[in-house]
Amino acid sequence: MKRALKLGLAALAIVVFGRATCGRPRAAGMTPVLKVQFSDHVRYHNMGITWDGEYYYTVNGGNTDYSDLNRYDESGSLEDGYDLGADGRAILYNPDEEQLYIKPFGTSLDEVEIYLEETSEGLADAFRGDQSSVAMSPDGEKLYELHDGTVYVYDAGSGDAEVDFELSSYNSNEEQGYAFAIAASDKFLFVWAPDSDTDILVYTLNGKYVTKFTLPRAGFGFSLSWANDMLWVADDADGATDGADGTWYGYALEGLE
């Protein structure tokens, strides 16, 4: 009888444990593995990167009069460049609308008319922070903004705020955008760890802490992006008006499920 009771309790423990962990995001042995890198010539700073299923698009920031949007093929070869007159903080792609967006310095979300080399206001006063480098969910339905340690989630179509939550830890270093940048995959949110240019904190989409990992090289704060199923950071050009080469690095996050 005692043996049967012990076996029963053991079986119950397995069932309870299985229910507690089933379906939760896992990060055992998570490792960033470099998959893609390419140079990106810009004036001022390398701010963001996105992917439309065929091309990468990068945007610079730091000055409205010197605005670069560059288009690259999947291997990182330059296809074209455009001057949009936008002081970018992030570039985003909505696959449902087949539309590129730029979040500039300010609080709007602007539509990119790439062949007209201009932008138009898509959502006015959508965000809380002028400097925030926002993320869009890969399906184009949500927008995420990190502002003063709180993540704000918006409906990407209407711009309506849906929910907000404080992160258990966020980057307190406001130099070079480390406190303003957030990236989003279909399951996770990524932000810089406090006062670090190499450490990344991972959260679920509702703000539960998952894990922390270290990139093999430092990145420019604003550049933190998610594109083509990879996490990206840039070695900043800091090119001023003459321009210079920055480098983008795309990492597959192996072990993150």
N, C-alpha and C positions, 0 to 999 in steps of 0.2 A: 504493500500500500504506500509506504513512504517513497519507494523507488518510482512508483507511478506518479505520485504527486510532484516529485522533482522533475520528471520528464515533462509533465504537463506545464509546469512553470517555465521550463526552458523553452518549450514550444511557444508559449504565450509571449515570452520575451522576444523571440525571433519575429513573431507576427507584429508586435508593437513597434519594434525597431524598424521593421520593413515599412510599416505604414508611416512612421515618422520621417523616413528618408526618401521614400518613393516620390519621384517627380521633382525633387528639389534640385536646383542648380548645383553642380559639383565642380570642384576646382583642384582635385588631387593631382599633384605633379604638373601643374600648369607652367608652361615654358613659352616665352616669346621666341619665335623662330623667324629670322629675316627671310622674306620671300622676294621682295621687290625693292629696288632703290634706283633713283634717277635724279639728275640735276634739274633744278628749276630756277631759271634766270628771272629775277624780279628786281624792281626798285623798292627799296625799303624792306619789308619783312614777308616771309612765307607764312601765311595765316591759316589756310585750310585746303583740304582736298576732298573730292567726292568722286563717285563712279556711276555712270549711267548704263552699265551693262556692256558698253563697248569702249568708252573712253574715260580717262581720268581728267578731271578739271581741277586746277589749282587757282587760288586767288591770293593776292598780296594785300597788305594794308600798311597804314602809316601816313598816307597822304592822298587826298582825293585827286589831286592833279596828276599823280603818277600811279595809275591803277592798271594792274596787269591781271588778266585771266588767261591762263595757258591751257591748251588741250593736248593730251598725250595718248598714244595708243597703249595697249595692254603691256607692252614691253618697256614703256617709258620713253619712247621716241616722240619728240615734239611734232605735233601735227599743225598747230596754228596758235596764234596769240591775238588777244583783243584788248582794247583800251576802253574800259567801261565807265571811268570817272567815279568809281566807288571805293571808299576806304574800308576794305573788307575785314571782317572778324571771323567769318565762317562761310563756306560754300556748301550747299545742300542740293540733293536731287530727289524729286518726288516721282517715283516710277509710275504711279497711277495717272498723274497729270502729264508725265514726260516733260517736266519743267525743272529748270535750274533756278535756284534762289541764292541770294547773298544776304547774309546778316551783316550790315555795315556798322561802323561806329554810329551809335544811336540806338533807337528802340524799335525800328521797323524791320520788316522782312520784305526784301525787294525781289521781284521777278527779273530774271535775266533774259533779255532779248539779244542772244549772242551775235547773230549776224547783222543786227542793227547797231551793235556795239553800244548798247544802252541798257539801263535798268528802269523799271517802273515800280511804284509802290504796290506791294501785294497786300501786306497787313501793316496798318499804321499803329504805332505805339503798342506793339505786340508784347514787348519785353520790359523788364525792370531795369536792366543795366546797359549803359552805353557801350561798355567794354565787353560785355558777355559774348563768348564764343559758343554759340548754341549748337545742339545736335538735333537731327531728325531721325526718327525710327526708320529702319530700312524699307518698311512698307509705305512710308510717307504719311502716316496717320497722326503721329505725335511729334511734338517739339519739346525739347528739354533745355532748360536754362539753369545754370548754376549762378546764384547771386547771394552773396553774404552767407555762404555755407548752407543755403537752402536750395533744393531742386524744385523748380516749378515746371509742371507738366501742362502743355497746352494742346488743344485740338488744332491740328495743322491747317485745316480748312477754314475754320472760323476765327482762330486765334484766341478762343475762349479758354481761360484758365480752368483746369479740371481738378487738380490736386496739387499739394505741395508737401514736402517733407524735409526735415533737417538731416544732414548726413552725420554719422557718428564721428567722422573726422574729415577734414577738408584742408586744402592748401591755404595756409595763412599768408604766404608770400605773394603779394600783389605785383611784384616785379615781373615783367615780361609775360603776363597773362596766366600765370599758374593758378591763380585763384578764380579765374573766369572761364576756364575751358572744361567742356564735358563732351564725351563721345558716347554713342549708343549703338549696341548691336540689337538683335531681335530678343535677347534675353538679359543683357547686362548693361550697366552704366559704368563708365570709366572716368576717373578724375585723378589729378596729380596728388600724391601724398604730401603732407605738410612739409614745406620748405625743402622740396626735392625736385630735381629736374630729371630723375631717372626712375623713381618709384611710382607705381600706379596702384590705386585702390579700386577694387571691383565691388559693385553693388548689384543687387537685383533691381528690376524695374520699379519696385516700390520702396527702394532705399535700404534694404537689408544688406549688411556687410557680408561679403563672400570671401575675399582673399586680397592679398597684396603681392605684387611681383615687381621685379627690377628689370628695366630695359638694359640692353648691353651698351647703350650710349645715351648721352644726354639729349633732350629735345627742347625746342623752343616752346614756351608755355602755351601760346594761342594755337599752336599747330595740331594739338591732340585731336584726332579725327578717326572715324570708322568708315572704310570704303572697301568694296570688293571683298567682304568677309575678313578684313584685316584691320588691325589697329595701326595708325600712322602717327609719326612725329617727324618734324623737320629740323635739320641743322640750319639755322637761320642765315639767310644771305646778308642781312643788315646792309643792304646795297645803296641806301640813300638815293640821290637823284640820278647817279650814273648807273646804278644797277649792279648786281653781283649774283653769283651762283649759290643758291641754297641746295640742300639735298634732302629728298624725301625718303623715308624708310618705312616699309610696310611689313608688319609682323603678323604671322599666323599665331594664334594663341592655342598651342597644343595642350590638351588636358582639360581645357575649360569646356564644359558640356552643359 
